[in-house]
Amino acid sequence: MTTVFESPDELPGAVGTHLGYSGWVTIDQERVNLFADATGDHQWIHLDAERAAAGPFGTTIAHGYLTLSLTVMFMPELIQVKGISMGINYGTNKVRFPAPLLVGSRVRAGAEILEVTEVTGGYQTVMKIAIEVEGSDRPVCVVESVSRFMR
């Protein structure tokens, strides 16, 4: 369920708020292959199922940057800010990949607003986003994502 802010002016009062969780998405080999083609990263651990089966994870794994990029897909499920002209991905403060994302896994994201700062034309937020795998205690990605919500 999406957390909705009726105005960007509500953001400063939301520091410490957990925004909930996105829906589950299965990460299949086709998505990993397309990411490899888009980025030119064709390392065997991502693409060669036979070789990866004998490797350290027993199967192919998603690229770390593919895992990070999933936050873009999940964010609209987690937060909506009304009364803005645009939302901008301003960058990241910190990114970690505590566990590999095995192909075939189902993932979802949860997020918490850590910080809100007023900037010219709107607000800048820092949100901690954790991408978790169904059935695992360890997230596959934890990021402090910086976004701007402009009036």
N, C-alpha and C positions, 0 to 999 in steps of 0.2 A: 504494500500500500504506500502510495506516494505521500510524503510530508509536503503540505502546501502552505506557502507563505503568501498572504494576500498582498503584501507590499515588501519591497526590499528593506524598508525601515523596521520590519519585524526581525531581521536577521541578528542584530546585536544582542537581543534578548534570548537568542536560541543557543548561545555558546553552552556546550556541554550536552546538547540534545542529541540523542541517538535517533537517526532518521529511519531506522527499520532496515528491511532486507528486500532485495530485488527477487524476482522469480529465478528459478533454476534454468540453466542453459547447459546443454551437452556440448563439449568440445570434441569435435570429430576430426578425423584425419584430413578431410577435405579442407576445413578451415585452416589447419596447420599448413597444408600444402600451398594454399592461396597466399598465406602470410609469407611463406618462404619465397614464393615467386615475386611478391610485391617488394620484399626487402633484399632479395639476393642472398639470404642466409639459408643455404641448403645443407647444413650440417646433418650427418647421418642420424644423429640422436633424435632429430625431428621427423625425418622422412623415410628412413630405411627400416621397415618393420622387422625384417628378418635379423638384421644386425642388432637393432635395438632390443630385440627379445633376449639376446645373449649379453646385453649391456647392463649397466648398473641399476636400471629401473625396470627391466623386464618388458618394456614396451616403448614406443615413441612418446616423446614429451613435447608440450607446446613451448614455443619460444618464450623467454621471459618477457620480451617486449610485446608479444601478442597478449600475454596474460595481463600486463599493465594496460594495454589499449582497451581491454574489456571494460575498464572503468567508464569509458565514454558511452558505451552501450547501456551500462547499468544506471548511470546518474539520473536520467530522466524518470526512472522508476523510483528513485529515492527522494528526489527533491524537485519541487516546482516553485519558482518565485514569480508571482504575478506583478504587473505594473513595471516591467523592465523593457528596455528596448532590445537588450541582448545579454546573453551570458557568454563569458569568455574563459577558455581554459588558459590560465596565466602561467601554469607550470607545476612543478613539484618541488617540495623541500627535501623529501627523503623517500626512497623506494627500496624495498627489501623483498626477496623471494625466499621465504623460509622453507619451502618444500616445492618439489617439482609438480607440474600439472600434467598428469598422465592422460594421454589421449583416450577418449571415451568417458572421462569423468564428467560429472555434473557440478557446476559451480554457481555461486551466487555472490552478491556483494552486500555488505552492511557498511553503514557510514555514520560518523559522528562529527558534529561541528566543533572544532577545537578553538577557533579564533575568528573574530570578525573585526575588520578595520574599515573605517570610512576612508574612501579615496575620492578624488575628484570625479564626480558624476555617478557615484554609487558606492558599493561595498565590496571589499575583498574578503573572501572566506578561506580558511584552511580547514579542510576536512580529512579526517583519517578514514580511509576506505580499506576494508579488508575483503579480499576475495577468498572465499572458503570453498572447500571441496566437500561434497556430500559424504558423510561417514568418516570424516577425518577431523582430528583436533587441531591440526596445524594449517594455517592459511597458506595459500600459494603465492599471495602478493599482499603486502601492506604498504600503502602509499599515503603520504601527506600531500593531498592535491590542493592546489591554489586556484581558485576561481574568482572571477569578478562578475558581479551582477550590476549592470549599468541601467540607470533610469532612462 
